[in-house]
Amino acid sequence: MYKSSQLSRSPASQRLYALMLKAYPAQFRREYGPHMAQLFRDCGRAAESHQSPFGLVRFWLIIMLDLVNTAPKEHLDNLRKESSVMNNLRRDALALFGCIAIIVVALLLLNYGRAHQVSSILLLGYALDAIAVTGAIGNFIVFLLVKTTKLNPLRAALWTFLIVHAVPVITLAVIGGSIDPQFRLGAVVMGYVVSFVFWYGLHWMWALTKGNRLAGEGGQ
Amino acid sequence: MDFLPLTPAMFHILLALADRERHGYHIMQEVEERTEGSVRLGPGTLYGSIKRMLSDGLVEESGERPDPEMDDERRRYYRLTDFGYRVATAEAERLARLVKSARSKKLLSRV
């Protein structure tokens, strides 16, 4: 005859539960495994205090049903998270491809505008060029700043884009004329102003939408 | 609100934390006592729900230990956030409206 009070506190039953915990995803197990094992011990102690073998059977039944019910749910949750990471990667790759496409179009427009002396096309080329270059560099810096610091994302975007736009404009103003005889400072400045308004406007709208969404969730 | 309806386990956990912070076993005991033994949360259900509620901002870990001398340091205490409190209230109101509808259809007697 076994002593019922030994069934859920014995090292064997704890080892068995530790083995059952392996049914959960590793990350979940690392975070909550020790607490679940503690709960198992606490509940086992309570079941034993009833001094009834049925109490203990019920306890194990609850533990088994709980495992069967929740372990697949946690795995599904993990899969969903991984798929959301893949979606983010896909979106980032698309954004990068978009930037490259804009740079190519900008260079084609600049060449065409210069060859045919069409100032409106040249201006569009300068704006697209600025949007693509500052977008690739600026968004990368903002992404790093937001991920690694606790800076306000909109403020980080404002200062990053100001610097990312100001540096090439100043550099081009100083050396542009000596590199390219056809260099037009006015058009370049206009292009960078359009680009700044475009990128900062996008971040501002994004922050506004996000703020509204959070306020909606919190206020409802 | 995107969170509603809450799962029964999540609502029971929010109810258990409505009056004070508790650790996992306390939550489980409170739910069992309040429902007179009809609801028993297993370890996976309890911590799976807590994981989701932490990531949704409904509950948070509490650094304080209500009774440090009587307690194991490894236990984690949880408490409701303001947002969690609002979600629990909204769910309670939603359920109250359902009960009212059931009463109007004479599915429930007026007690």
Contacts between the chains, C-beta under 8 A, distances in Angstrom:
chain1	res1	chain2	res2	distance
A	24	B	44	7.2
A	28	B	47	8.0
A	28	B	48	7.7
A	28	B	51	7.0
A	31	B	51	7.2
A	32	B	47	4.1
A	32	B	50	7.7
A	32	B	51	6.7
A	34	B	74	7.1
A	35	B	24	5.7
A	35	B	43	7.8
A	35	B	47	6.2
A	35	B	75	7.7
A	35	B	76	6.4
A	36	B	43	3.9
A	36	B	44	6.9
A	36	B	47	5.6
A	38	B	24	7.4
A	38	B	25	7.4
A	38	B	72	7.7
A	38	B	74	7.1
A	38	B	75	7.1
A	39	B	24	5.3
A	39	B	25	5.7
A	39	B	28	6.8
A	39	B	43	4.4
A	39	B	46	6.9
A	39	B	47	7.8
A	40	B	43	5.9
A	42	B	25	4.4
A	43	B	25	7.5
A	43	B	28	7.2
A	43	B	43	7.7
A	62	B	40	5.7
A	62	B	42	5.5
A	63	B	42	6.2
A	63	B	43	7.4
A	65	B	42	7.0
A	66	B	42	2.5
A	66	B	43	6.4
A	66	B	44	4.7
A	66	B	45	5.7
A	67	B	42	7.5
A	67	B	44	5.9
A	69	B	42	7.6
A	69	B	44	7.0
A	69	B	45	7.0
A	70	B	42	7.1
A	70	B	44	3.2
A	70	B	45	5.6
A	70	B	48	5.0
A	71	B	44	6.6
A	73	B	48	6.3
A	74	B	44	7.6
A	74	B	48	6.0
A	217	B	1	6.7
A	217	B	2	6.5
A	217	B	3	8.0
A	217	B	83	7.9
A	218	B	83	5.8
A	218	B	86	7.2
A	220	B	1	4.1
A	220	B	90	6.9
